[in-house]
């Protein structure tokens, strides 16, 4: 597939996004930007959530890692189901009862202003670095296969991408994202489905042939029982539960669209529907990985040194036009569906948790102008981070940044758990210090665990240790100079 044709496909794609944004952003206010006027249809939110919960990294990484980790990731996904049920039954009722826009307002009412700013700060750091790293990795794929051919610098490529993203999110916010994410989820699933079809055709397989190939492959093993390994079932399953709670229920980016539903009942329905679809989508991604590896082996194609390169290499160079188009649309949808939501929710958190625009006496015009500046500012920050990652030029460094971003959810999980399960007053001034110290302690623990614990290796369950340290230290500290406790 020629670079020109790929670029034409991407141009048409963004043309549709800009059209949706123009239509939905007309007459938009702060309430429309933050919560879509509390009028978002649950089915649109649920469907759009598919693209929002995945990223370009997921799109290219999950299929590529099947040969090494097999279907072990499904153990985490099964845990997600329980985690989403907890969000729907515990957290969403709390958020709706308190009529929250920023979920970190709960920390402010429960512990004090430092707690609210600490929660928001960890969200801002995690989502900014994570979104930048993911945009960098996905943008590097497009750069390698398209723009390098034309001699276009990476800085120009990524700057134009962020400008396009800014153009369709600046005015409408959540009101626009509900519908642009629905469109992008459609193309993500279309890209996934057509990729499977293209490989099946190349291998001469019908639907049942694909099912049998995946079912009988040694790569489709789901359950693992060696307690020392990261793939141990109970480690993965329990981690999936708390990852879902922390990285969705305690994350402004993932909750804001849920809070834009008309009622709590619709928000719950959205979450339950999405959780079922999410399992099926992940099964499809893992099955795609089996097909990709089988295709490469059957055709004598050398495996790329990096597993992330397997899907793009086969789709764009070996599987023909259908697979190329499917891959480009799927990658574009996965990348920008998650990144555009991040811009909006970073802006929401900063405006409400730090600038306190919800209680500001400023006029609507002044609030809108400030919001535009913050939104554009975060776009610029993303650009700087991405160019910094490019300058580092090391995938190991980028992966480390993604892993470190995950550490920030531990303190959030600890704070919310402490607030919801106890009535104990907590010293607000201690919260920032403890929340910073806990991830550092976990870094040391992860590094030394094989030596200290007889070969044991931490996986996702380190999140629980992080949360426990945060909650235990704060609970154990003397409770002087506390903020009043509000009902939870």
C-alpha positions as CSV (number, residue, x, y, z in Angstrom):
1,X,0.0,0.0,0.0
2,X,1.5,3.3,-1.1
3,X,2.1,6.1,1.5
4,X,-0.1,8.4,-0.5
5,X,-3.1,6.1,-0.2
6,X,-2.5,5.6,3.5
7,X,-2.4,9.4,4.0
8,X,-5.6,9.8,2.0
9,X,-7.3,7.3,4.3
10,X,-6.2,9.1,7.4
11,X,-7.2,12.5,5.9
12,X,-10.7,11.2,5.2
13,X,-10.9,9.8,8.7
14,X,-10.0,13.1,10.3
15,X,-12.4,14.9,8.0
16,X,-15.3,12.9,9.5
17,X,-14.1,13.6,13.0
18,X,-14.0,17.4,12.3
19,X,-17.5,17.2,10.8
20,X,-18.8,15.5,14.0
21,X,-17.1,18.0,16.2
22,X,-18.5,21.0,14.2
23,X,-22.1,19.6,14.6
24,X,-21.9,18.6,18.3
25,X,-19.9,21.6,19.6
26,X,-22.5,24.3,18.4
27,X,-23.7,26.3,21.4
28,X,-21.5,24.3,23.8
29,X,-21.2,25.6,27.4
30,X,-19.0,24.5,30.3
31,X,-21.6,22.0,31.3
32,X,-21.6,20.6,27.8
33,X,-17.8,20.4,27.8
34,X,-17.5,18.7,31.2
35,X,-20.6,16.5,31.3
36,X,-22.2,16.6,27.9
37,X,-25.2,18.4,29.5
38,X,-25.9,15.2,31.4
39,X,-27.6,14.0,28.2
40,X,-25.3,11.3,26.8
41,X,-27.1,8.1,25.6
42,X,-25.7,5.1,27.6
43,X,-25.3,3.0,24.4
44,X,-23.2,5.6,22.7
45,X,-21.0,6.0,25.8
46,X,-20.7,2.2,26.1
47,X,-19.7,1.7,22.5
48,X,-17.3,4.7,22.5
49,X,-15.7,3.3,25.7
50,X,-14.2,0.4,23.6
51,X,-11.9,2.8,21.8
52,X,-11.3,4.9,24.9
53,X,-10.2,1.9,27.0
54,X,-7.7,0.7,24.3
55,X,-4.8,2.5,22.7
56,X,-2.5,2.2,19.7
57,X,-0.1,0.4,21.9
58,X,-2.8,-2.2,22.7
59,X,-3.7,-2.5,19.1
60,X,-0.1,-3.5,18.1
61,X,1.3,-5.0,21.3
62,X,-1.3,-7.5,22.4
63,X,-1.2,-9.5,19.2
64,X,2.6,-9.3,19.0
65,X,3.1,-10.7,22.6
66,X,1.0,-13.9,22.1
67,X,4.0,-16.1,21.3
68,X,5.6,-15.2,24.6
69,X,2.8,-14.8,27.1
70,X,0.1,-16.8,25.2
71,X,-3.5,-16.0,26.3
72,X,-2.5,-15.3,29.9
73,X,-3.7,-11.7,29.5
74,X,-7.3,-13.1,29.6
75,X,-6.8,-13.9,33.3
76,X,-6.5,-10.2,33.8
77,X,-9.5,-9.5,31.6
78,X,-11.6,-11.9,33.6
79,X,-10.7,-9.9,36.7
80,X,-11.8,-6.7,34.9
81,X,-15.4,-8.1,34.9
82,X,-15.4,-8.2,38.7
83,X,-13.7,-4.8,38.9
84,X,-16.3,-3.2,36.6
85,X,-19.1,-4.6,38.8
86,X,-17.5,-3.0,41.8
87,X,-17.3,0.4,40.0
88,X,-21.0,0.1,39.0
89,X,-22.2,-0.9,42.4
90,X,-19.9,1.2,44.7
91,X,-18.2,4.1,42.9
92,X,-20.8,5.3,40.4
93,X,-23.6,5.6,43.1
94,X,-21.1,7.6,45.2
95,X,-20.2,10.0,42.3
96,X,-23.9,10.5,41.3
97,X,-25.0,11.0,44.9
98,X,-22.4,13.7,45.4
99,X,-23.1,15.1,41.9
100,X,-19.4,15.2,41.0
101,X,-17.8,16.5,37.9
102,X,-14.2,15.9,39.0
103,X,-14.1,12.6,40.9
104,X,-11.2,14.0,43.0
105,X,-13.6,16.4,44.6
106,X,-14.6,13.4,46.8
107,X,-11.1,13.3,48.2
108,X,-11.4,17.0,49.0
109,X,-14.7,16.6,50.9
110,X,-13.4,13.5,52.7
111,X,-9.9,14.5,53.7
112,X,-9.2,18.1,52.7
113,X,-7.9,20.3,49.9
114,X,-4.4,18.7,49.8
115,X,-5.9,15.3,49.2
116,X,-8.0,16.6,46.3
117,X,-5.0,18.2,44.7
118,X,-2.8,15.2,45.3
119,X,-5.3,12.9,43.6
120,X,-5.6,15.2,40.7
121,X,-1.8,15.6,40.5
122,X,-1.3,11.9,40.2
123,X,-3.9,11.7,37.5
124,X,-2.4,14.5,35.6
125,X,1.1,13.0,35.7
126,X,0.0,9.5,34.9
127,X,-2.3,10.4,32.0
128,X,0.1,13.0,30.5
129,X,3.1,10.7,30.4
130,X,1.1,7.7,29.5
131,X,-0.8,9.4,26.6
132,X,2.4,11.0,25.3
133,X,4.3,7.6,25.3
134,X,1.4,5.9,23.6
135,X,1.1,8.6,21.0
136,X,4.8,8.4,20.4
137,X,4.8,4.6,19.9
138,X,1.8,4.7,17.5
139,X,3.1,7.8,15.7
140,X,6.5,6.1,15.2
141,X,4.8,3.3,13.3
142,X,3.1,5.7,10.9
143,X,6.3,7.7,10.6
144,X,8.3,4.5,9.6
145,X,5.9,3.3,7.0
146,X,4.6,6.6,5.6
147,X,6.3,9.9,6.4
148,X,9.9,8.7,6.4
149,X,9.4,7.8,2.7
150,X,8.6,11.4,2.0
151,X,11.3,12.8,4.2
152,X,8.7,14.5,6.6
153,X,10.3,15.1,10.0
154,X,8.7,13.3,13.0
155,X,8.2,16.7,14.7
156,X,6.0,17.9,11.8
157,X,4.0,14.6,11.8
158,X,3.2,14.6,15.5
159,X,2.6,18.4,15.6
160,X,-0.1,18.1,12.8
161,X,-1.6,15.1,14.6
162,X,-2.0,17.0,17.9
163,X,-3.3,20.1,16.0
164,X,-6.0,17.9,14.4
165,X,-6.9,16.4,17.8
166,X,-7.0,19.9,19.3
167,X,-9.3,21.1,16.5
168,X,-12.1,18.6,17.2
169,X,-11.9,18.5,21.0
170,X,-11.3,22.2,22.0
171,X,-14.9,23.4,22.0
172,X,-17.2,20.4,22.5
173,X,-15.3,18.4,25.1
174,X,-17.3,15.4,26.4
175,X,-20.4,16.5,24.3
176,X,-18.3,15.9,21.2
177,X,-16.2,13.0,22.4
178,X,-19.2,10.7,23.1
179,X,-19.9,10.7,19.4
180,X,-16.4,10.9,18.0
181,X,-15.4,8.0,20.2
182,X,-18.4,6.0,18.9
183,X,-17.2,6.6,15.4
184,X,-13.6,5.7,16.3
185,X,-14.7,2.5,18.1
186,X,-16.5,1.5,14.9
187,X,-13.3,1.8,12.9
188,X,-11.2,0.1,15.6
189,X,-13.5,-3.0,15.5
190,X,-13.6,-2.8,11.8
191,X,-9.8,-2.7,11.6
192,X,-9.6,-5.7,13.9
193,X,-12.3,-7.7,12.1
194,X,-10.9,-7.0,8.6
195,X,-7.4,-7.9,9.7
196,X,-8.6,-11.3,10.9
197,X,-10.5,-11.8,7.6
198,X,-7.4,-10.8,5.5
199,X,-5.2,-13.3,7.3
200,X,-7.8,-16.0,7.1
201,X,-8.1,-15.5,3.3
202,X,-4.3,-15.6,2.9
203,X,-4.2,-19.0,4.8
204,X,-7.3,-20.3,3.0
205,X,-9.3,-20.6,6.2
206,X,-13.1,-20.2,6.8
207,X,-14.6,-19.1,10.1
208,X,-14.4,-22.6,11.6
209,X,-10.9,-23.1,10.3
210,X,-9.9,-19.9,12.2
211,X,-11.6,-21.1,15.4
212,X,-9.9,-24.5,15.2
213,X,-6.5,-23.0,14.5
214,X,-6.8,-20.7,17.5
215,X,-8.3,-23.4,19.8
216,X,-5.6,-26.0,19.0
217,X,-2.6,-23.6,19.1
218,X,-0.2,-24.0,22.0
219,X,-0.3,-20.2,22.1
220,X,-4.0,-20.2,23.3
221,X,-3.3,-21.5,26.8
222,X,-5.2,-19.2,29.2
223,X,-4.6,-20.4,32.8
224,X,-1.2,-20.6,34.5
225,X,-0.5,-22.0,38.0
226,X,3.2,-21.4,38.8
227,X,2.9,-19.1,41.8
228,X,6.4,-17.6,41.2
229,X,5.7,-16.3,37.7
230,X,3.9,-13.1,36.7
231,X,1.4,-15.2,34.8
232,X,0.1,-17.0,37.9
233,X,-3.7,-17.1,37.7
234,X,-4.6,-15.6,41.1
235,X,-2.0,-12.9,40.6
236,X,-3.5,-11.9,37.3
237,X,-7.1,-12.3,38.2
238,X,-7.0,-10.4,41.4
239,X,-4.8,-7.7,39.8
240,X,-7.3,-7.4,37.0
241,X,-10.0,-6.6,39.6
242,X,-8.1,-3.8,41.2
243,X,-6.6,-2.6,38.0
244,X,-10.1,-2.1,36.7
245,X,-11.2,-0.2,39.8
246,X,-8.0,1.9,40.0
247,X,-7.4,2.7,36.3
248,X,-11.1,3.1,35.4
249,X,-13.2,3.8,38.5
250,X,-10.6,6.2,40.1
251,X,-9.5,7.8,36.8
252,X,-11.1,11.0,35.7
253,X,-10.5,10.1,32.0
254,X,-12.5,6.9,32.2
255,X,-15.3,8.2,34.5
256,X,-16.1,11.5,33.0
257,X,-18.2,10.1,30.2
258,X,-20.0,7.8,32.6
259,X,-21.0,10.8,34.6
260,X,-22.4,12.4,31.5
261,X,-25.2,9.7,31.3
262,X,-28.7,10.9,32.0
263,X,-29.2,8.8,35.2
264,X,-27.2,6.4,37.5
265,X,-29.2,3.5,36.1
266,X,-28.1,4.3,32.5
267,X,-24.4,4.7,33.7
268,X,-24.5,1.3,35.2
269,X,-26.1,-0.3,32.1
270,X,-23.3,1.4,30.0
271,X,-20.6,-0.1,32.2
272,X,-22.1,-3.7,32.3
273,X,-22.6,-3.7,28.6
274,X,-19.1,-2.5,27.9
275,X,-17.5,-5.1,30.2
276,X,-19.0,-7.9,28.2
277,X,-17.9,-6.5,24.9
278,X,-14.5,-5.8,26.3
279,X,-13.9,-9.5,27.0
280,X,-14.9,-10.4,23.5
281,X,-12.7,-7.7,21.9
282,X,-9.7,-8.9,23.9
283,X,-10.3,-12.5,22.8
284,X,-10.3,-11.3,19.2
285,X,-7.0,-9.4,19.7
286,X,-5.3,-12.4,21.2
287,X,-6.7,-14.7,18.4
288,X,-5.4,-12.2,15.9
289,X,-2.0,-12.7,17.5
290,X,-2.2,-16.5,16.9
291,X,-3.1,-15.9,13.3
292,X,-0.3,-13.4,12.7
293,X,2.4,-15.8,14.2
294,X,1.0,-18.8,12.2
295,X,1.0,-16.8,9.0
296,X,4.6,-15.7,9.5
297,X,5.7,-19.2,10.2
298,X,3.8,-20.8,7.3
299,X,5.2,-18.2,4.8
300,X,8.7,-18.3,6.1
301,X,8.7,-14.7,7.1
302,X,11.4,-13.8,9.7
303,X,10.0,-12.5,13.0
304,X,10.8,-8.9,13.8
305,X,13.2,-8.3,16.6
306,X,10.5,-6.4,18.5
307,X,7.1,-8.1,19.0
308,X,5.4,-4.7,18.5
309,X,6.5,-4.6,14.9
310,X,4.9,-7.9,14.0
311,X,1.4,-6.7,13.2
312,X,2.4,-3.5,11.3
313,X,5.0,-5.4,9.3
314,X,2.7,-8.2,8.2
315,X,-0.3,-5.9,7.6
316,X,1.5,-3.3,5.6
317,X,4.0,-5.4,3.7
318,X,2.7,-9.0,3.3
319,X,-1.1,-9.3,3.6
320,X,-2.3,-7.1,0.8
321,X,-4.5,-4.0,0.4
322,X,-7.4,-5.1,2.7
323,X,-5.1,-5.7,5.7
324,X,-3.2,-2.5,5.1
325,X,-6.4,-0.4,5.1
326,X,-7.8,-2.3,8.1
327,X,-4.5,-1.8,10.1
328,X,-4.3,1.9,9.3
329,X,-7.9,2.7,10.3
330,X,-7.7,0.5,13.4
331,X,-4.4,1.9,14.6
332,X,-5.6,5.5,14.0
333,X,-8.9,4.9,15.8
334,X,-7.2,3.2,18.8
335,X,-4.6,5.9,19.1
336,X,-6.7,9.0,18.8
337,X,-9.8,7.7,20.6
338,X,-7.8,7.3,23.8
339,X,-5.7,10.4,23.4
340,X,-8.4,12.9,22.6
341,X,-10.3,11.9,25.7
342,X,-7.2,12.5,27.7
343,X,-6.9,16.1,26.5
344,X,-10.4,16.8,27.6
345,X,-10.2,15.2,31.0
346,X,-6.8,16.7,31.8
347,X,-8.4,20.0,31.1
348,X,-11.4,19.2,33.3
349,X,-9.3,18.1,36.3
350,X,-7.0,21.1,36.1
351,X,-9.8,23.6,35.7
352,X,-11.9,22.1,38.6
353,X,-9.3,20.7,41.0
354,X,-6.7,23.4,40.8
355,X,-8.4,26.5,39.3
356,X,-11.7,25.8,41.0
357,X,-13.7,27.0,38.1
358,X,-16.8,25.3,39.4
359,X,-16.9,27.8,42.3
360,X,-15.3,30.7,40.6
361,X,-17.3,34.0,40.3
362,X,-15.9,34.5,36.7
363,X,-18.4,34.9,33.8
364,X,-19.1,32.0,31.4
365,X,-17.0,33.7,28.7
366,X,-14.0,34.1,31.1
367,X,-14.3,30.4,32.1
368,X,-14.5,29.3,28.5
369,X,-11.4,31.4,27.6
370,X,-9.4,29.9,30.5
371,X,-10.5,26.4,29.5
372,X,-9.3,27.0,26.0
373,X,-5.9,28.1,27.3
374,X,-5.6,25.0,29.5
375,X,-6.7,22.7,26.8
376,X,-4.2,24.1,24.3
377,X,-1.6,24.1,27.1
378,X,-1.9,20.4,27.6
379,X,-1.7,19.8,23.9
380,X,1.6,21.6,23.9
381,X,2.8,19.6,26.9
382,X,1.9,16.3,25.1
383,X,3.9,17.5,22.1
384,X,7.0,18.3,24.2
385,X,6.8,14.9,26.0
386,X,6.5,13.1,22.7
387,X,9.5,14.9,21.1
388,X,11.5,14.2,24.3
389,X,10.7,10.4,23.9
390,X,11.8,10.6,20.3
391,X,15.1,12.2,21.3
392,X,15.7,9.5,23.9
393,X,15.2,6.9,21.1
394,X,15.0,4.0,23.5
395,X,11.9,1.7,23.7
396,X,13.2,0.5,27.0
397,X,13.0,4.0,28.4
398,X,9.5,4.5,27.0
399,X,8.3,1.2,28.4
400,X,9.7,2.2,31.8
401,X,7.8,5.5,31.6
402,X,4.6,3.6,30.9
403,X,5.2,1.3,33.8
404,X,6.0,4.2,36.2
405,X,2.8,5.9,35.1
406,X,1.0,2.8,36.4
407,X,2.5,3.3,39.8
408,X,0.4,6.5,40.3
409,X,-2.8,4.5,40.6
410,X,-1.7,2.8,43.8
411,X,-1.9,5.9,46.0
412,X,-5.3,6.8,44.4
413,X,-6.6,3.3,45.2
414,X,-5.3,3.6,48.8
415,X,-6.9,7.0,49.3
416,X,-10.3,6.0,48.0
417,X,-10.3,2.7,49.9
418,X,-9.4,4.5,53.1
419,X,-12.2,7.1,52.5
420,X,-14.9,4.5,51.7
421,X,-14.1,1.9,54.3
422,X,-13.3,4.0,57.4
423,X,-14.5,7.1,59.2
424,X,-11.1,7.8,60.7
425,X,-9.8,11.4,60.4
426,X,-6.6,11.6,58.3
427,X,-4.0,14.4,58.5
428,X,-4.5,16.2,55.2
429,X,-1.0,17.6,55.2
430,X,0.6,14.1,55.3
431,X,-1.2,12.9,52.2
432,X,1.1,14.3,49.5
433,X,4.2,13.0,51.2
434,X,2.9,9.5,51.7
435,X,1.4,9.3,48.2
436,X,4.8,10.1,46.8
437,X,6.8,7.8,49.1
438,X,4.6,4.7,48.5
439,X,5.4,4.3,44.7
440,X,9.1,4.8,45.4
441,X,9.0,2.0,48.0
442,X,7.3,-0.3,45.5
443,X,10.0,0.4,42.9
444,X,12.6,-0.9,45.4
445,X,10.3,-3.8,46.3
446,X,9.8,-4.9,42.7
447,X,13.5,-4.8,42.0
448,X,14.5,-6.8,45.1
449,X,11.6,-9.3,45.3
450,X,13.3,-12.2,43.6
451,X,16.1,-12.0,46.1
452,X,14.0,-11.4,49.2
453,X,11.2,-13.8,48.4
454,X,12.8,-16.9,46.9
455,X,12.4,-16.0,43.2
456,X,8.9,-14.4,43.5
457,X,8.3,-11.8,40.8
458,X,5.7,-9.1,41.2
459,X,3.2,-8.5,38.4
460,X,0.2,-6.3,38.4
461,X,-0.5,-7.1,42.0
462,X,2.2,-4.6,43.0
463,X,-0.7,-2.1,42.6
464,X,-2.3,-3.6,45.7
465,X,0.9,-3.3,47.7
466,X,1.2,0.3,46.6
467,X,-2.3,1.0,47.8
468,X,-1.9,-0.9,51.0
469,X,1.3,1.1,52.0
470,X,-0.5,4.4,51.2
471,X,-3.6,3.5,53.2
472,X,-1.8,1.9,56.2
473,X,0.7,4.7,56.7
474,X,-2.1,7.3,56.6
475,X,-4.4,5.3,58.8
476,X,-1.6,4.7,61.4
477,X,-0.5,8.4,61.6
478,X,-1.8,10.6,64.4
479,X,-5.0,12.3,63.2
480,X,-4.5,16.0,64.2
481,X,-5.4,19.0,62.0
482,X,-7.8,17.0,59.9
483,X,-10.5,18.2,57.5
484,X,-14.2,17.5,58.4
485,X,-15.4,14.1,57.2
486,X,-18.3,14.3,54.8
487,X,-20.8,11.4,54.3
488,X,-19.5,8.8,51.8
